[in-house]
Amino acid sequence: MSPSATGRRRVHRSLAAGVPFAVLAALVAASPAEGAASGEPHVIRAATLGDIPLGAFSNGLLPGTVGDDRGVDVGGIGSDIYPAGRKGEFWTVTDRGPNGQIKVDGTKRRTFPVPGFDPAIVRIKVSGDTVRVLDAVPITTSSGKPVTGLPNQEGRDEAPYTYDARTSLSYNPSGLDTEGIVRAADGSFWLADEYGPSLVHVSARGKVLTRYVPEGLHLTGAGYPVVEALPAVLLHRKINRGFEGLAQLPGGDLVLAVQSPLSLPDTDAGEASRTARLLRFSPRKKAVTAEYAYRFDPVDVVDPSEDDTSELKISSVVAVGGNRLLVEERTDKAARLQLVHLDREANILGGPYDDDTTSPSLEQLDDPAASGVPVLAKRPVVDLGAVDGVPGKIEGVARVDRDTLALINDNDFGMTDGTGAFDAQGRLVDSGVETTVTYVRLPRGV
């Protein structure tokens, strides 16, 4: 029996026994919020995940991976959400694990308090006001070793440090920062990764089958096959803003969203830009077949409390039939869903804006459409920031039915930035933010 299969059986036994995966209710919302008009979007249910010690969870999947969880509970599963086929059940995926930032001598360092953490695919069930973990699948290399969530390449990714930012950690070319998930008809999974950025094909048992990365990335030493099949222009992704959203169209093609505008020709241009990119990938051809320019609304339209354009990001894309998608534009405090159609005429793949020497770059154009660049048309569906009861930092959106969406937030494992994230004994000072699945009813449907 493989280690991953053994781990999954241990998780099932622990869940059946109720230890240590007891789930505690925290939010109760069985009916629309008081005063919500039937003609307005409103929350009809909210459910939370209780406290599950991260060490017990991880070691139940892959024994010995976590020596000290520093008091951190399971979290971060809100990186994405995808229907699992049964009522109230969803596939979710963690990101790279607990991480934060601490300034040392005026420079921010990226911390990994639990460096042995291995990203996992987690199946959950929403029952009343609670979220239960039904199953978990660790993501592993071809030989069954944990991929971990550590950065891949020195000089390209942030350097990893221990929880106190004092001691450096080793890079890991197999590491993944998983953010999007869909399940294929054969039971395998497709995941979006921020590091490469990359598209990762994973078996039903969690083994990485292939990681598709940009041409010219030259990632060596990974414990699984790496194929350079994505446009080289993606090498200019902003740090921590690679692929974030992933959708599966009815025919099986995948749509990937780059979280933020590329840093082309430089960081300043990317920070000021409102033009991000979507890519269409054919699993059958194992190739990108289309690329689209997506234009954010002004930041103060998405979030009236924000004036920094660089805070705009795409965190989720959801297929809603044909070539139509819901795209989530957000800051950390507000989010809006837009309906777009992937028009064949809007394909910019292989054109001048895939050449990083083109000047001005796509990201530098104040009005891409006026410059002759086809931009995806969009229509607003719902302003989630205006819906009472929707938490912040929604990173996953799933379509339950024509009128209902399931949203999940990323609670960052209860982590915060700065030296106050851990106490004097090195134990987490939890932020108190819970993982919540929130159902929103839409008056017109999508």
N, C-alpha and C positions, 0 to 999 in steps of 0.2 A: 504494500500500500504506500502511495506517495506521501511525503510530509504534508502537502497541502490537503490531501484527502483526509489524512488523520486529523489535521487541524480543524477542518470543517465539521467532522463528527464530534470533536471536543466542544466546538461552539454550540452545536445542536444539543449536546448533553447538558451544557451549562445553562442554555436557555430553558430547557425543559425543567431543570431543577430550580430555575429562578435565581441562580447565583453564578457569577457576580452580575448578571445582566438584568437585574430587576429594573423595571421602568417606572418612573414616578410621574404622575400627572402634574402639570404646572399651569396649563392654560385650558380654560373651558369655554368652548364657543360652539354650541350645537346648533345655533340658529343665527340668522343675520344680526349684525350689530343693531342695538336699539336705535331707532330713528332712521335706519337706512331705508331709503326709498326703493321700491321694487324696480324702478327704472334706472337705478344707479348700480355700478359695480359694488359688491359688498362681500365681506368675509362670511362664509357659512360654517366654517370649522377651522379650528387650530389645534394642533397636537404637538407635544414636545417629547424629546428623547431624554430619558433619565440618565443618572450618573453611572457610567460603565468605566471602571479603571482601565486606562490605556494599556498598562503592562499586561494585565490578565487577558485582555482582548487580543493583543498582538501575539503573546506567547501561546495562546490557545490556537492560533493559526499556524505560526511558525515558531516552535519552541526555542527559547533562548535568544530571541532577537532583541528584546528590551530588558536591560538589567535594572534600570531605574527610570520609572515614568515621571518622577518628580511631582507626583500628585496630579498629573494631567488625566482628564477623562476623555473618552472617545468623543470626537467632534470632527469638524471639517468635512463631514459627509455631505454637506450642502453644496459641494462643488458642482453637482448636477443631479438631475432626477429624471428617470425614464420609466414609463409604465411597464410593470412586470407581467401583465396579462390577467391578473386576478384583482377583484375589487379591493381598493385600498392598499395594494402592494406595488412597490416601486424598486427599481434598481437605482442605487446612488453610488457615488465614488468619492473617496477622500482625496484631498490634495496631498502635497508632499509631507504633511505632518506639522506638528507644532513648530512655529518659527516666529521670530520677531527681529527687532532692530534695537541696538544699543550704540550710543555714541561713545567712542574711545578716542581721546585726543582730537576731538572735533570731527571725526570721520565715523559714519554709520557702518556698523558691522552686522551681518546677517547671522542670527543665532539659530541653532538647531538643538533645543533642550533634550530631545529624545532622538539622537541620531540613528538609532537602530530601528526606528519606526519604518514599517513597510506599507506603502499605499495599498488600499484594499477596495474591492468592489463589495458593496454592502446591500443586501436585500432587506427592505423594511416593510412593515405593515402599519398602517394608520388604523387604530381602533379607538373610537371615541376621541378622547383628548390625549391619548398616549401614542407614542411611536415605539414599536418593538423591532428589535433586530431579529430577523428570521434566519439569516445565513450571511456568511462573509467569505470572500475568496481573495486570498493574498495574491498580489501581482509579483510574479517571479521571473527569473531568467530561464533560459532553455534547460538548465540543469536543476531548476527548482530552488535556487537561492533567492533571497529577497532582493528586489531591485533598489530598495531604499528611496528616500526622497531627496537625497543629497545632490548638489549641483554637479554638472558633467565636466566642464572644461575650464581650466585656469585661464584667466585673461578674457574670457567671454562671459562667464557666469559669476555671480557674486561669490566671494570666498566664504566658506562655511566656518562657523565658530561654535564653541560650547555655549551653554545657557547664559554664562556671565560675560561672553564676548572676549574672554581673556586667552583662550587656547584655540588654535586653529584645528580644523578637522580636515580629513582627506576628501578630495573630490571623488566622485564615483560615476564613470561613464555610463553605467546602467541606470542611474537615478532618473526618476520621473516626477514631474509636477503635474499630476493628472487633474484635469478640470472639466472635461465633457465626457458623456457616456451615451452610447446607444447599443442595443443588442441586435445582432444579425439573426436572420431566419435559421441559421444552422446552430444557434446557441452561443456562438463566439461573441466577443465584445469589441467595439471600436472605442478608443479613448483619445481625447485631445490632450496634448502636453504643452506646457508653457516654455520649457527649457529650449527645445530645438529651434523653433517650435516644431512639433512633430505630431503625426497621426500614428497611433499605436494599435495594432491588431493583436488581440489577446484571446487565447483559447477559453473555452467554458470553464476550465480549471485554473485559469489565471496566468498561464505561461505566455510570455510575449512571443508571438509568432514572427512579427516583423514590425520594425519601427521605421516609418517613412519620414525622412528629414530633408531640409533644403539642400540643393546641389551646392557643393563646396564647403559643407560643414566640417567634413573630415573628422567625424567622431570615431575614435578607435577604442578598442578594449571593452566594449559592451558585451554582456553575456547573452546576447541574442542577435539575430540578423538585423543589420541596419542598411537601409536602401536610400540613396539620394534621389528622390523622385519629386520633390517639391521645388517651386521656383526659387532661384538663388536670391532674389530680392528679399525674401523672408529672413535672410541673415541679418537684416537691419531691424529686426524686432526690438522694441524697447525691453529692457531688463524687467522680468516679471510680468510682461504683457505680451506673451506669445499667444497660442491658440487657447481660447477660453470657451467658446460655444461650439457645439457639435449637434447636427441634426441628420436624420435619415429620411430621405425622400421615399415616396411610395415604391419607386422602381429599384431602390437599393442604393442609389448614389448617396454620398455623404456631403454635407455642407459644413465647412469649418470657418469660424470667425476669428480673425486676429483681434485681440482685445482692444488694442489702441492703434492709432496711426503709426506707421513705421518711422524710424528715426532717419529720414532721408531729406536732405543729404547729411543732416546732423541732428543732435538731440533737440536743439532749439526749434527746428522745423517741425519735428514730431510732436513736441509739447504744445505747439500753437495750432496744429492741424485739427480739422474736424472730419477728415476723410480716412476711413478704415477700409479694410479689404476682406471680402468673403471669397472662399475657394470651393469649387465643386470637384469632388474626387470620385472616380469610378473604381470600386473594388474589383470589378471584372477586368478592367484594363490596367489596374494598379497605377493609375496616373491621374494627375489633375487635368480636368477637361474644360474648366471655365474659371474665370476670376472676375469679380465684380467690385466696383467702387461703391461704398456705402457712406452716406453723409449723415453725421450726427446733427441733431438740432443744437442751437447755441446752448452753452452750459447753463445759463440762467433760465432757460426754458425747461430743461430737464430738472433742474434743481435751483429754485429761486434763491436759495441761501448760498450758492456757490458762484464764484466768478473766475475760477481757474479752469481753463479749457482742458488742461492735461488730466483733470479728474474724470473726464468722460471715458466710458469703457463699454464694450459689449461683453455681457456675461452669460448670455444664453441665446440660442437659436432653436426654434421648435418648428418642425414640419406640420402644416395644417391642411395638406391635400394638394395634389398637383405639384406645381413648382412654387407654392406659396409658403412663406415662413413668417413666424413671429420673431422679431429681433428685440432683445432687451437692451435699451440704452440706460445707463445708470451712472450715478456717483455712489459713494458709500451711504448716502442718506436718502436718495430718491431714485425712482426707476420708472420708465415708461416703456410700454410694449408697442411696437410698430409692425404693421403688416406689409410685407414686401412680396413682389413677384419676381422670380429670377428670369427676367426677359432675355431671350437668346441674343437679342441685339445689343445687350449691355455687356457682353463678354469682352474683357480687355486683355485676356491671357495672351502672352507672347508679343504684346504691343510695346510701344516705347516706354511705358511706365513700369515695365518689368526689367528695364535696363537702369541700373543704379547710377549711370552717368548722365541720364536725361536731366536737362535743366530748363525750366524749373521741374522739380519732381511732382508727382501726383499730390503728395502731401503739402507741397508749397502753393498749390493753386487755390486762390481765394474763392473761386467759383468754378469748379471743374466742368460743370455743364456748359457754362459760357465759353470755356476753352475747348469745347468739342468732345469732352470725355463723357460717355454715357454713365449716368448715376442712377442707381436703383430708385424707382419711385416708391414712396411709402405712404401709409395711412395710419394715423394714431388709433390704437384700439383701447388702451386704458392707461391712465396715469396712476400707477400703483402707490405713489407717494401721497395721493389724495384719498386713498381707500383706508378707512380707519381699521386698525388691527393688523396691517401688514408690517412685519418687522423690517429692519434695515438690512442692507447687504444681501439682497436676494441674488443668488448665483445660479439657481436651477429652476426651470419652468417646465411643467409637463401638461399636456392637454388630457384632461380626464374625459370630457365629452365636449360637445359643441359649445356648451354654455359655461363650462367649468374648467378652471386651471388649478393645478397644484403647484405651489411655490415652496422652495426650501432655501433657507438662509445659511450662509457660512458663518459659524460662530468662532472660527479661528482657534478651536480647541480651548476657548477661554483665555487665550493669550492676549497680552497687550505689549506695546513697545516700551522701551526704557528700562532702567535699572530696578524699577518697582514691580516688574513682572513676577519676580520670585522673592521669597522672604530670605532671612539670614541663613536658614537651613537649606536653601535651594529648592523649596517647595513652591509650587505655583500659587500665586495670588489670583484666584479665578476672577475673570471679568463679570461673571454672572450671566453672560449672554448664552441662551440655550439654543440648541438645534430645534427648529420649529418647521413643521409642514403646515401650510396655510392654504385652504381652499377658497378661491374667489369665484363668485358667480358673475358672469357678464350678461348684461341685459340683452345684447344683440347677438352674442355668440361669435365664433370665429370659424 
